[in-house]
Amino acid sequence: MAFRETPVPNTTVHNTPPPLVEVSGTHHEMGCQVGEARREQVQHSIENARLLIEQSYSSLELTWEGAKIQSRKYSPFAWERYPQYIEEMQGIAKGANIPFDDVMVLNAMEAVTMDALHLTRCTSFAVNEERTADGHVLLAHNEDWVPEDEGDVYVISAKPRDEPPFLAMTYGGLLPNVGFNAHGIAQLIDSVYPSDSRIGIPRLVLARAVLASRRLSGALGRTLVPHRAAGYNHLLADDHGELYSVEVSARKFDILYGTDGYMVHTNHYITPSMKGVESDPEELISSRVRYFRANRLLRQNSTHTIKTLQAIQKDHVNLPNSICNHNIQGIDPLDRESTISALVIDLTSREMHIAWGNPCQNAYHTYHLNE
């Protein structure tokens, strides 16, 4: 494969693995355990979000107090459908010694800002047993976000009292969503930008619910519950090698299926029906570049391994807005995303291999799901 791994100066190097937080019990108890274990990071992520909104006032005309007022409009919808995940957020707030409203804003950030920031530029891809050297099902995800939150990344290993155990990556006070569970259901999410957003269940709450799925049909159904505020693209897989991308907006959806054993998604809609509800597609050119690049690299190999997927995650074509995304000083302060973590899931082995920060200069560390 013809990769480009151009060295990028001023890239943060982490000399330790991402912290692992192990939690169990009720949803409120798990939230409290997360908040207590990562109190400093939860508080830091709240301050980062507050600063981001302040820096964006000229375009959003939104203050932090206004964001809290807006987020309260979404809470009743989440309470009605998924009260357990509101309880998790309440637990995070209690454990971190911060107001619940602040945690709610963080988890409804895309909704309260009406997707105006376009800051998330993630890349997700997967291969099933037909395309791997050892017959395993593998998924990969680069999490791109503002670099200030990179220090708040951690891995959560959870044993809910009434849901399957799961292993996930998250940061700060966000509900976990990118990961897999003991029933062999995996989820990667990529932000998309629909024009039909409304007040409803925040999309992060829906993504959290997917991790509780016991079968693939249930996972698909949880991405599409009524009264959702908007949607992500959910790249879903099970350990039988079924691969789906569910492109979701507030009122519409479409589904892509990995008929040839490959699946790639970034931050724009792919299906014709969903392209019709995409907001400002001309702002998503770099998403298309990453999509085509990842597709090309993925399809050059029919015997993938964890190492080959990690190599794709390090690619620097179209730097700084490459698959391995870098924050280059001197550009617009609201256009400064970088890859804050990169992970590969071996769903067959129930393992996550994760690099903290840009994978081009940070080592991968392995975590196992303890069922």
Contacts in CASP RR format, 6 or more apart in sequence:
PFRMAT RR
TARGET T0000
AUTHOR 0000-0000-0000
METHOD contacts of the structure
MODEL  1
MAFRETPVPNTTVHNTPPPLVEVSGTHHEMGCQVGEARREQVQHSIENAR
LLIEQSYSSLELTWEGAKIQSRKYSPFAWERYPQYIEEMQGIAKGANIPF
DDVMVLNAMEAVTMDALHLTRCTSFAVNEERTADGHVLLAHNEDWVPEDE
GDVYVISAKPRDEPPFLAMTYGGLLPNVGFNAHGIAQLIDSVYPSDSRIG
IPRLVLARAVLASRRLSGALGRTLVPHRAAGYNHLLADDHGELYSVEVSA
RKFDILYGTDGYMVHTNHYITPSMKGVESDPEELISSRVRYFRANRLLRQ
NSTHTIKTLQAIQKDHVNLPNSICNHNIQGIDPLDRESTISALVIDLTSR
EMHIAWGNPCQNAYHTYHLNE
1 297 0 8 1.000
1 300 0 8 1.000
1 301 0 8 1.000
1 308 0 8 1.000
1 311 0 8 1.000
1 312 0 8 1.000
3 297 0 8 1.000
3 311 0 8 1.000
3 312 0 8 1.000
3 314 0 8 1.000
3 315 0 8 1.000
4 315 0 8 1.000
4 316 0 8 1.000
4 317 0 8 1.000
5 314 0 8 1.000
5 315 0 8 1.000
5 316 0 8 1.000
5 324 0 8 1.000
5 360 0 8 1.000
6 316 0 8 1.000
6 319 0 8 1.000
7 360 0 8 1.000
7 361 0 8 1.000
8 316 0 8 1.000
8 319 0 8 1.000
8 320 0 8 1.000
8 326 0 8 1.000
8 358 0 8 1.000
8 360 0 8 1.000
8 361 0 8 1.000
10 329 0 8 1.000
11 326 0 8 1.000
11 358 0 8 1.000
11 360 0 8 1.000
11 361 0 8 1.000
12 147 0 8 1.000
12 150 0 8 1.000
12 357 0 8 1.000
12 358 0 8 1.000
13 361 0 8 1.000
13 362 0 8 1.000
14 356 0 8 1.000
14 357 0 8 1.000
14 362 0 8 1.000
16 356 0 8 1.000
17 354 0 8 1.000
17 356 0 8 1.000
17 365 0 8 1.000
18 153 0 8 1.000
18 154 0 8 1.000
18 155 0 8 1.000
18 169 0 8 1.000
18 341 0 8 1.000
18 354 0 8 1.000
18 356 0 8 1.000
18 365 0 8 1.000
19 37 0 8 1.000
19 38 0 8 1.000
19 154 0 8 1.000
19 155 0 8 1.000
20 154 0 8 1.000
20 155 0 8 1.000
20 156 0 8 1.000
20 157 0 8 1.000
20 367 0 8 1.000
21 33 0 8 1.000
21 34 0 8 1.000
21 37 0 8 1.000
21 38 0 8 1.000
21 154 0 8 1.000
21 155 0 8 1.000
21 156 0 8 1.000
21 157 0 8 1.000
22 156 0 8 1.000
22 157 0 8 1.000
22 158 0 8 1.000
22 370 0 8 1.000
23 29 0 8 1.000
23 30 0 8 1.000
23 31 0 8 1.000
23 33 0 8 1.000
23 34 0 8 1.000
23 37 0 8 1.000
23 156 0 8 1.000
23 157 0 8 1.000
23 158 0 8 1.000
23 159 0 8 1.000
24 30 0 8 1.000
24 33 0 8 1.000
24 158 0 8 1.000
24 159 0 8 1.000
24 160 0 8 1.000
24 161 0 8 1.000
25 159 0 8 1.000
25 160 0 8 1.000
25 161 0 8 1.000
26 87 0 8 1.000
26 160 0 8 1.000
26 161 0 8 1.000
27 84 0 8 1.000
27 85 0 8 1.000
27 87 0 8 1.000
27 88 0 8 1.000
27 160 0 8 1.000
28 87 0 8 1.000
28 88 0 8 1.000
28 90 0 8 1.000
28 91 0 8 1.000
29 91 0 8 1.000
30 88 0 8 1.000
30 91 0 8 1.000
30 158 0 8 1.000
30 160 0 8 1.000
31 87 0 8 1.000
31 88 0 8 1.000
31 89 0 8 1.000
31 90 0 8 1.000
31 91 0 8 1.000
31 92 0 8 1.000
31 94 0 8 1.000
31 95 0 8 1.000
32 91 0 8 1.000
32 92 0 8 1.000
32 94 0 8 1.000
32 95 0 8 1.000
33 95 0 8 1.000
34 42 0 8 1.000
34 88 0 8 1.000
34 91 0 8 1.000
34 92 0 8 1.000
34 95 0 8 1.000
34 156 0 8 1.000
34 173 0 8 1.000
35 42 0 8 1.000
35 91 0 8 1.000
35 92 0 8 1.000
35 93 0 8 1.000
35 94 0 8 1.000
35 95 0 8 1.000
35 96 0 8 1.000
35 173 0 8 1.000
36 95 0 8 1.000
36 96 0 8 1.000
38 96 0 8 1.000
38 152 0 8 1.000
38 154 0 8 1.000
38 172 0 8 1.000
38 173 0 8 1.000
39 95 0 8 1.000
39 96 0 8 1.000
39 97 0 8 1.000
41 151 0 8 1.000
41 152 0 8 1.000
41 154 0 8 1.000
41 171 0 8 1.000
41 172 0 8 1.000
41 173 0 8 1.000
42 92 0 8 1.000
42 96 0 8 1.000
42 98 0 8 1.000
42 103 0 8 1.000
42 152 0 8 1.000
42 172 0 8 1.000
42 173 0 8 1.000
43 96 0 8 1.000
43 97 0 8 1.000
43 98 0 8 1.000
44 149 0 8 1.000
44 151 0 8 1.000
44 152 0 8 1.000
44 172 0 8 1.000
45 106 0 8 1.000
45 149 0 8 1.000
45 152 0 8 1.000
45 171 0 8 1.000
45 172 0 8 1.000
45 173 0 8 1.000
45 174 0 8 1.000
46 98 0 8 1.000
46 102 0 8 1.000
46 103 0 8 1.000
46 105 0 8 1.000
46 106 0 8 1.000
46 173 0 8 1.000
48 146 0 8 1.000
48 148 0 8 1.000
48 149 0 8 1.000
48 152 0 8 1.000
49 105 0 8 1.000
49 106 0 8 1.000
49 109 0 8 1.000
50 64 0 8 1.000
51 148 0 8 1.000
52 117 0 8 1.000
52 119 0 8 1.000
52 146 0 8 1.000
53 60 0 8 1.000
53 62 0 8 1.000
53 63 0 8 1.000
53 64 0 8 1.000
53 67 0 8 1.000
53 113 0 8 1.000
54 63 0 8 1.000
54 64 0 8 1.000
55 333 0 8 1.000
55 334 0 8 1.000
56 62 0 8 1.000
56 113 0 8 1.000
56 116 0 8 1.000
56 117 0 8 1.000
56 334 0 8 1.000
57 63 0 8 1.000
59 116 0 8 1.000
59 334 0 8 1.000
60 113 0 8 1.000
60 114 0 8 1.000
60 116 0 8 1.000
60 117 0 8 1.000
62 70 0 8 1.000
62 112 0 8 1.000
62 113 0 8 1.000
64 105 0 8 1.000
67 105 0 8 1.000
67 109 0 8 1.000
67 112 0 8 1.000
67 113 0 8 1.000
68 101 0 8 1.000
68 102 0 8 1.000
68 104 0 8 1.000
68 105 0 8 1.000
70 105 0 8 1.000
70 108 0 8 1.000
70 111 0 8 1.000
70 112 0 8 1.000
71 101 0 8 1.000
71 104 0 8 1.000
71 105 0 8 1.000
71 108 0 8 1.000
71 111 0 8 1.000
71 112 0 8 1.000
72 101 0 8 1.000
72 104 0 8 1.000
73 199 0 8 1.000
73 200 0 8 1.000
74 104 0 8 1.000
74 108 0 8 1.000
74 111 0 8 1.000
74 112 0 8 1.000
74 199 0 8 1.000
74 200 0 8 1.000
74 201 0 8 1.000
74 202 0 8 1.000
74 229 0 8 1.000
75 86 0 8 1.000
75 104 0 8 1.000
77 199 0 8 1.000
77 200 0 8 1.000
77 201 0 8 1.000
77 227 0 8 1.000
77 229 0 8 1.000
78 85 0 8 1.000
78 86 0 8 1.000
78 200 0 8 1.000
78 201 0 8 1.000
78 202 0 8 1.000
78 205 0 8 1.000
79 86 0 8 1.000
80 227 0 8 1.000
81 201 0 8 1.000
81 205 0 8 1.000
81 225 0 8 1.000
81 227 0 8 1.000
82 201 0 8 1.000
82 205 0 8 1.000
82 208 0 8 1.000
82 209 0 8 1.000
85 175 0 8 1.000
85 205 0 8 1.000
85 208 0 8 1.000
85 209 0 8 1.000
86 205 0 8 1.000
88 175 0 8 1.000
88 208 0 8 1.000
89 100 0 8 1.000
89 103 0 8 1.000
89 104 0 8 1.000
89 107 0 8 1.000
89 175 0 8 1.000
90 100 0 8 1.000
90 103 0 8 1.000
92 103 0 8 1.000
92 173 0 8 1.000
93 99 0 8 1.000
93 100 0 8 1.000
93 102 0 8 1.000
93 103 0 8 1.000
96 103 0 8 1.000
96 173 0 8 1.000
103 173 0 8 1.000
105 112 0 8 1.000
106 172 0 8 1.000
106 173 0 8 1.000
106 174 0 8 1.000
107 173 0 8 1.000
107 174 0 8 1.000
107 175 0 8 1.000
107 202 0 8 1.000
107 204 0 8 1.000
107 205 0 8 1.000
108 202 0 8 1.000
108 204 0 8 1.000
108 229 0 8 1.000
110 120 0 8 1.000
110 191 0 8 1.000
110 202 0 8 1.000
110 203 0 8 1.000
110 204 0 8 1.000
110 230 0 8 1.000
111 197 0 8 1.000
111 199 0 8 1.000
111 200 0 8 1.000
111 202 0 8 1.000
111 203 0 8 1.000
111 229 0 8 1.000
111 230 0 8 1.000
114 197 0 8 1.000
115 191 0 8 1.000
115 193 0 8 1.000
115 194 0 8 1.000
115 197 0 8 1.000
115 230 0 8 1.000
115 279 0 8 1.000
117 334 0 8 1.000
118 193 0 8 1.000
118 280 0 8 1.000
118 283 0 8 1.000
118 284 0 8 1.000
119 145 0 8 1.000
119 146 0 8 1.000
119 334 0 8 1.000
119 337 0 8 1.000
120 144 0 8 1.000
120 145 0 8 1.000
120 190 0 8 1.000
120 191 0 8 1.000
120 267 0 8 1.000
120 337 0 8 1.000
121 144 0 8 1.000
121 266 0 8 1.000
121 267 0 8 1.000
121 286 0 8 1.000
121 287 0 8 1.000
121 290 0 8 1.000
121 321 0 8 1.000
121 325 0 8 1.000
121 337 0 8 1.000
122 141 0 8 1.000
122 142 0 8 1.000
122 143 0 8 1.000
122 144 0 8 1.000
122 188 0 8 1.000
122 189 0 8 1.000
122 190 0 8 1.000
122 191 0 8 1.000
122 266 0 8 1.000
122 267 0 8 1.000
123 141 0 8 1.000
123 142 0 8 1.000
123 144 0 8 1.000
123 190 0 8 1.000
123 264 0 8 1.000
123 266 0 8 1.000
123 290 0 8 1.000
123 291 0 8 1.000
123 294 0 8 1.000
123 313 0 8 1.000
123 323 0 8 1.000
124 139 0 8 1.000
124 140 0 8 1.000
124 141 0 8 1.000
124 142 0 8 1.000
124 188 0 8 1.000
124 189 0 8 1.000
124 190 0 8 1.000
124 233 0 8 1.000
124 235 0 8 1.000
124 264 0 8 1.000
124 265 0 8 1.000
124 266 0 8 1.000
125 139 0 8 1.000
125 140 0 8 1.000
125 235 0 8 1.000
125 262 0 8 1.000
125 263 0 8 1.000
125 264 0 8 1.000
125 265 0 8 1.000
125 294 0 8 1.000
125 298 0 8 1.000
125 309 0 8 1.000
125 312 0 8 1.000
126 137 0 8 1.000
126 138 0 8 1.000
126 139 0 8 1.000
126 140 0 8 1.000
126 188 0 8 1.000
126 235 0 8 1.000
126 237 0 8 1.000
126 243 0 8 1.000
126 262 0 8 1.000
126 263 0 8 1.000
127 137 0 8 1.000
127 138 0 8 1.000
127 261 0 8 1.000
127 262 0 8 1.000
127 263 0 8 1.000
127 298 0 8 1.000
127 304 0 8 1.000
127 309 0 8 1.000
128 137 0 8 1.000
128 237 0 8 1.000
128 241 0 8 1.000
128 242 0 8 1.000
128 243 0 8 1.000
128 258 0 8 1.000
128 261 0 8 1.000
129 135 0 8 1.000
129 136 0 8 1.000
129 137 0 8 1.000
129 241 0 8 1.000
129 348 0 8 1.000
130 260 0 8 1.000
130 261 0 8 1.000
130 302 0 8 1.000
131 261 0 8 1.000
131 262 0 8 1.000
131 301 0 8 1.000
131 302 0 8 1.000
131 303 0 8 1.000
131 304 0 8 1.000
132 138 0 8 1.000
132 303 0 8 1.000
132 304 0 8 1.000
132 305 0 8 1.000
133 303 0 8 1.000
133 304 0 8 1.000
133 305 0 8 1.000
134 305 0 8 1.000
135 348 0 8 1.000
136 346 0 8 1.000
136 347 0 8 1.000
136 348 0 8 1.000
136 349 0 8 1.000
137 186 0 8 1.000
137 237 0 8 1.000
137 238 0 8 1.000
137 239 0 8 1.000
137 240 0 8 1.000
137 241 0 8 1.000
137 346 0 8 1.000
137 347 0 8 1.000
137 348 0 8 1.000
138 304 0 8 1.000
138 305 0 8 1.000
138 306 0 8 1.000
138 309 0 8 1.000
138 344 0 8 1.000
138 345 0 8 1.000
138 346 0 8 1.000
138 347 0 8 1.000
139 180 0 8 1.000
139 186 0 8 1.000
139 188 0 8 1.000
139 235 0 8 1.000
139 237 0 8 1.000
139 344 0 8 1.000
139 345 0 8 1.000
139 347 0 8 1.000
140 188 0 8 1.000
140 309 0 8 1.000
140 310 0 8 1.000
140 312 0 8 1.000
140 313 0 8 1.000
140 342 0 8 1.000
140 343 0 8 1.000
140 344 0 8 1.000
140 345 0 8 1.000
141 178 0 8 1.000
141 188 0 8 1.000
141 235 0 8 1.000
141 342 0 8 1.000
141 343 0 8 1.000
141 345 0 8 1.000
142 313 0 8 1.000
142 323 0 8 1.000
142 324 0 8 1.000
142 325 0 8 1.000
142 339 0 8 1.000
142 341 0 8 1.000
142 342 0 8 1.000
142 359 0 8 1.000
143 153 0 8 1.000
143 169 0 8 1.000
143 178 0 8 1.000
143 339 0 8 1.000
143 340 0 8 1.000
143 341 0 8 1.000
143 342 0 8 1.000
143 343 0 8 1.000
144 325 0 8 1.000
144 337 0 8 1.000
144 338 0 8 1.000
144 339 0 8 1.000
144 340 0 8 1.000
145 171 0 8 1.000
145 337 0 8 1.000
145 338 0 8 1.000
145 340 0 8 1.000
146 336 0 8 1.000
146 337 0 8 1.000
146 338 0 8 1.000
147 327 0 8 1.000
147 336 0 8 1.000
147 337 0 8 1.000
147 338 0 8 1.000
147 340 0 8 1.000
149 171 0 8 1.000
149 172 0 8 1.000
149 340 0 8 1.000
150 171 0 8 1.000
150 338 0 8 1.000
150 340 0 8 1.000
150 341 0 8 1.000
150 356 0 8 1.000
150 357 0 8 1.000
151 171 0 8 1.000
151 340 0 8 1.000
151 356 0 8 1.000
152 171 0 8 1.000
152 172 0 8 1.000
152 173 0 8 1.000
153 169 0 8 1.000
153 170 0 8 1.000
153 171 0 8 1.000
153 340 0 8 1.000
153 341 0 8 1.000
153 356 0 8 1.000
153 357 0 8 1.000
154 169 0 8 1.000
154 170 0 8 1.000
154 171 0 8 1.000
154 172 0 8 1.000
155 167 0 8 1.000
155 168 0 8 1.000
155 169 0 8 1.000
155 352 0 8 1.000
155 354 0 8 1.000
155 367 0 8 1.000
156 167 0 8 1.000
156 168 0 8 1.000
156 169 0 8 1.000
156 170 0 8 1.000
156 176 0 8 1.000
157 165 0 8 1.000
157 166 0 8 1.000
157 167 0 8 1.000
157 367 0 8 1.000
157 369 0 8 1.000
157 370 0 8 1.000
158 165 0 8 1.000
158 166 0 8 1.000
158 167 0 8 1.000
158 168 0 8 1.000
158 176 0 8 1.000
159 165 0 8 1.000
159 370 0 8 1.000
160 166 0 8 1.000
160 212 0 8 1.000
163 181 0 8 1.000
163 211 0 8 1.000
163 212 0 8 1.000
164 181 0 8 1.000
164 182 0 8 1.000
164 183 0 8 1.000
164 185 0 8 1.000
164 211 0 8 1.000
164 212 0 8 1.000
164 213 0 8 1.000
164 214 0 8 1.000
165 181 0 8 1.000
165 182 0 8 1.000
165 369 0 8 1.000
165 370 0 8 1.000
165 371 0 8 1.000
166 176 0 8 1.000
166 179 0 8 1.000
166 180 0 8 1.000
166 181 0 8 1.000
166 182 0 8 1.000
166 211 0 8 1.000
166 212 0 8 1.000
166 369 0 8 1.000
167 179 0 8 1.000
167 180 0 8 1.000
167 181 0 8 1.000
167 350 0 8 1.000
167 352 0 8 1.000
167 367 0 8 1.000
167 368 0 8 1.000
167 369 0 8 1.000
168 176 0 8 1.000
168 177 0 8 1.000
168 178 0 8 1.000
168 179 0 8 1.000
168 180 0 8 1.000
168 211 0 8 1.000
169 176 0 8 1.000
169 178 0 8 1.000
169 179 0 8 1.000
169 341 0 8 1.000
169 343 0 8 1.000
169 352 0 8 1.000
169 354 0 8 1.000
170 176 0 8 1.000
170 177 0 8 1.000
170 178 0 8 1.000
171 340 0 8 1.000
171 341 0 8 1.000
174 204 0 8 1.000
175 204 0 8 1.000
175 205 0 8 1.000
175 207 0 8 1.000
175 208 0 8 1.000
176 208 0 8 1.000
176 211 0 8 1.000
177 187 0 8 1.000
177 189 0 8 1.000
177 204 0 8 1.000
177 207 0 8 1.000
177 208 0 8 1.000
177 210 0 8 1.000
177 211 0 8 1.000
178 187 0 8 1.000
178 188 0 8 1.000
178 189 0 8 1.000
178 343 0 8 1.000
179 186 0 8 1.000
179 187 0 8 1.000
179 188 0 8 1.000
179 211 0 8 1.000
179 343 0 8 1.000
179 345 0 8 1.000
179 352 0 8 1.000
180 186 0 8 1.000
180 187 0 8 1.000
180 211 0 8 1.000
180 345 0 8 1.000
180 347 0 8 1.000
180 350 0 8 1.000
180 352 0 8 1.000
180 369 0 8 1.000
181 211 0 8 1.000
181 212 0 8 1.000
181 213 0 8 1.000
181 369 0 8 1.000
182 350 0 8 1.000
182 369 0 8 1.000
182 371 0 8 1.000
183 213 0 8 1.000
183 214 0 8 1.000
183 215 0 8 1.000
184 238 0 8 1.000
184 239 0 8 1.000
184 347 0 8 1.000
184 350 0 8 1.000
185 210 0 8 1.000
185 211 0 8 1.000
185 213 0 8 1.000
185 214 0 8 1.000
185 215 0 8 1.000
185 216 0 8 1.000
185 219 0 8 1.000
185 236 0 8 1.000
185 237 0 8 1.000
185 238 0 8 1.000
186 236 0 8 1.000
186 237 0 8 1.000
186 238 0 8 1.000
186 345 0 8 1.000
186 347 0 8 1.000
187 207 0 8 1.000
187 210 0 8 1.000
187 211 0 8 1.000
187 219 0 8 1.000
187 234 0 8 1.000
187 235 0 8 1.000
187 236 0 8 1.000
188 234 0 8 1.000
188 235 0 8 1.000
188 265 0 8 1.000
189 207 0 8 1.000
189 232 0 8 1.000
189 233 0 8 1.000
189 234 0 8 1.000
189 235 0 8 1.000
190 232 0 8 1.000
190 233 0 8 1.000
190 235 0 8 1.000
190 265 0 8 1.000
190 266 0 8 1.000
190 267 0 8 1.000
191 232 0 8 1.000
191 267 0 8 1.000
192 231 0 8 1.000
192 232 0 8 1.000
192 233 0 8 1.000
192 247 0 8 1.000
192 248 0 8 1.000
192 249 0 8 1.000
192 267 0 8 1.000
192 268 0 8 1.000
192 269 0 8 1.000
192 274 0 8 1.000
192 278 0 8 1.000
193 267 0 8 1.000
193 268 0 8 1.000
193 278 0 8 1.000
193 279 0 8 1.000
193 280 0 8 1.000
193 283 0 8 1.000
193 284 0 8 1.000
194 230 0 8 1.000
194 231 0 8 1.000
194 249 0 8 1.000
194 250 0 8 1.000
194 252 0 8 1.000
194 269 0 8 1.000
194 274 0 8 1.000
194 277 0 8 1.000
194 278 0 8 1.000
194 279 0 8 1.000
195 249 0 8 1.000
195 277 0 8 1.000
195 278 0 8 1.000
195 279 0 8 1.000
196 230 0 8 1.000
196 249 0 8 1.000
196 250 0 8 1.000
196 251 0 8 1.000
196 252 0 8 1.000
196 277 0 8 1.000
197 229 0 8 1.000
197 230 0 8 1.000
197 249 0 8 1.000
197 250 0 8 1.000
198 229 0 8 1.000
198 230 0 8 1.000
198 250 0 8 1.000
198 251 0 8 1.000
199 229 0 8 1.000
200 227 0 8 1.000
200 228 0 8 1.000
200 229 0 8 1.000
200 250 0 8 1.000
201 225 0 8 1.000
201 227 0 8 1.000
201 228 0 8 1.000
201 229 0 8 1.000
202 229 0 8 1.000
203 228 0 8 1.000
203 229 0 8 1.000
203 230 0 8 1.000
203 231 0 8 1.000
203 232 0 8 1.000
203 248 0 8 1.000
206 222 0 8 1.000
206 223 0 8 1.000
206 225 0 8 1.000
206 228 0 8 1.000
206 231 0 8 1.000
206 232 0 8 1.000
207 223 0 8 1.000
207 232 0 8 1.000
207 234 0 8 1.000
209 222 0 8 1.000
209 225 0 8 1.000
210 219 0 8 1.000
210 222 0 8 1.000
210 223 0 8 1.000
210 234 0 8 1.000
210 236 0 8 1.000
212 222 0 8 1.000
213 219 0 8 1.000
213 222 0 8 1.000
215 238 0 8 1.000
216 236 0 8 1.000
216 238 0 8 1.000
216 242 0 8 1.000
216 244 0 8 1.000
219 234 0 8 1.000
219 236 0 8 1.000
220 236 0 8 1.000
220 244 0 8 1.000
220 246 0 8 1.000
220 255 0 8 1.000
223 231 0 8 1.000
223 232 0 8 1.000
223 234 0 8 1.000
223 236 0 8 1.000
223 246 0 8 1.000
223 248 0 8 1.000
223 253 0 8 1.000
224 246 0 8 1.000
224 248 0 8 1.000
224 253 0 8 1.000
228 248 0 8 1.000
228 250 0 8 1.000
229 250 0 8 1.000
230 248 0 8 1.000
230 249 0 8 1.000
230 250 0 8 1.000
231 248 0 8 1.000
231 249 0 8 1.000
231 250 0 8 1.000
232 248 0 8 1.000
233 245 0 8 1.000
233 246 0 8 1.000
233 247 0 8 1.000
233 248 0 8 1.000
233 265 0 8 1.000
233 267 0 8 1.000
233 269 0 8 1.000
234 244 0 8 1.000
234 245 0 8 1.000
234 246 0 8 1.000
234 248 0 8 1.000
235 243 0 8 1.000
235 244 0 8 1.000
235 245 0 8 1.000
235 263 0 8 1.000
235 265 0 8 1.000
236 243 0 8 1.000
236 244 0 8 1.000
236 245 0 8 1.000
236 246 0 8 1.000
237 243 0 8 1.000
237 244 0 8 1.000
237 263 0 8 1.000
237 347 0 8 1.000
238 347 0 8 1.000
239 347 0 8 1.000
239 348 0 8 1.000
241 261 0 8 1.000
241 347 0 8 1.000
243 257 0 8 1.000
243 258 0 8 1.000
243 261 0 8 1.000
243 262 0 8 1.000
243 263 0 8 1.000
244 255 0 8 1.000
244 256 0 8 1.000
244 257 0 8 1.000
244 258 0 8 1.000
244 263 0 8 1.000
245 255 0 8 1.000
245 256 0 8 1.000
245 263 0 8 1.000
245 265 0 8 1.000
245 270 0 8 1.000
246 253 0 8 1.000
246 254 0 8 1.000
246 255 0 8 1.000
246 256 0 8 1.000
247 253 0 8 1.000
247 254 0 8 1.000
247 255 0 8 1.000
247 256 0 8 1.000
247 269 0 8 1.000
247 270 0 8 1.000
247 271 0 8 1.000
247 274 0 8 1.000
249 274 0 8 1.000
249 277 0 8 1.000
251 277 0 8 1.000
252 273 0 8 1.000
252 274 0 8 1.000
252 277 0 8 1.000
253 274 0 8 1.000
254 271 0 8 1.000
254 273 0 8 1.000
254 274 0 8 1.000
256 263 0 8 1.000
256 265 0 8 1.000
256 270 0 8 1.000
256 271 0 8 1.000
262 295 0 8 1.000
262 298 0 8 1.000
262 299 0 8 1.000
264 291 0 8 1.000
264 294 0 8 1.000
264 295 0 8 1.000
264 298 0 8 1.000
265 291 0 8 1.000
266 287 0 8 1.000
266 288 0 8 1.000
266 290 0 8 1.000
266 291 0 8 1.000
266 294 0 8 1.000
267 284 0 8 1.000
267 287 0 8 1.000
268 278 0 8 1.000
268 281 0 8 1.000
268 284 0 8 1.000
268 287 0 8 1.000
268 288 0 8 1.000
268 291 0 8 1.000
269 275 0 8 1.000
269 276 0 8 1.000
269 277 0 8 1.000
269 278 0 8 1.000
270 291 0 8 1.000
275 281 0 8 1.000
278 284 0 8 1.000
286 318 0 8 1.000
286 321 0 8 1.000
289 317 0 8 1.000
289 318 0 8 1.000
289 321 0 8 1.000
290 318 0 8 1.000
290 321 0 8 1.000
290 322 0 8 1.000
290 323 0 8 1.000
293 315 0 8 1.000
293 317 0 8 1.000
293 318 0 8 1.000
293 322 0 8 1.000
293 323 0 8 1.000
294 312 0 8 1.000
294 315 0 8 1.000
294 323 0 8 1.000
297 312 0 8 1.000
297 315 0 8 1.000
298 304 0 8 1.000
298 312 0 8 1.000
301 308 0 8 1.000
306 344 0 8 1.000
306 346 0 8 1.000
306 353 0 8 1.000
309 344 0 8 1.000
310 342 0 8 1.000
310 344 0 8 1.000
310 353 0 8 1.000
310 355 0 8 1.000
310 359 0 8 1.000
310 364 0 8 1.000
312 323 0 8 1.000
313 323 0 8 1.000
313 324 0 8 1.000
313 339 0 8 1.000
313 342 0 8 1.000
313 344 0 8 1.000
313 355 0 8 1.000
313 359 0 8 1.000
314 323 0 8 1.000
314 324 0 8 1.000
314 359 0 8 1.000
314 360 0 8 1.000
315 322 0 8 1.000
315 323 0 8 1.000
315 324 0 8 1.000
316 322 0 8 1.000
316 323 0 8 1.000
316 324 0 8 1.000
316 326 0 8 1.000
316 360 0 8 1.000
317 323 0 8 1.000
319 326 0 8 1.000
320 326 0 8 1.000
320 327 0 8 1.000
320 328 0 8 1.000
320 331 0 8 1.000
320 338 0 8 1.000
324 339 0 8 1.000
324 342 0 8 1.000
324 358 0 8 1.000
324 359 0 8 1.000
324 360 0 8 1.000
325 337 0 8 1.000
325 338 0 8 1.000
325 339 0 8 1.000
325 358 0 8 1.000
326 338 0 8 1.000
326 339 0 8 1.000
326 358 0 8 1.000
327 336 0 8 1.000
327 337 0 8 1.000
327 338 0 8 1.000
328 336 0 8 1.000
338 357 0 8 1.000
338 358 0 8 1.000
339 357 0 8 1.000
339 358 0 8 1.000
339 359 0 8 1.000
340 356 0 8 1.000
340 357 0 8 1.000
341 354 0 8 1.000
341 355 0 8 1.000
341 356 0 8 1.000
341 357 0 8 1.000
342 354 0 8 1.000
342 355 0 8 1.000
342 357 0 8 1.000
342 358 0 8 1.000
342 359 0 8 1.000
342 364 0 8 1.000
343 352 0 8 1.000
343 353 0 8 1.000
343 354 0 8 1.000
343 355 0 8 1.000
344 352 0 8 1.000
344 353 0 8 1.000
344 354 0 8 1.000
344 364 0 8 1.000
345 351 0 8 1.000
345 352 0 8 1.000
345 353 0 8 1.000
346 352 0 8 1.000
346 353 0 8 1.000
350 368 0 8 1.000
350 369 0 8 1.000
350 371 0 8 1.000
351 366 0 8 1.000
351 367 0 8 1.000
351 368 0 8 1.000
351 369 0 8 1.000
352 366 0 8 1.000
352 367 0 8 1.000
352 369 0 8 1.000
353 364 0 8 1.000
353 365 0 8 1.000
353 366 0 8 1.000
353 367 0 8 1.000
354 364 0 8 1.000
354 365 0 8 1.000
354 367 0 8 1.000
355 362 0 8 1.000
355 363 0 8 1.000
355 364 0 8 1.000
355 365 0 8 1.000
356 362 0 8 1.000
356 365 0 8 1.000
END
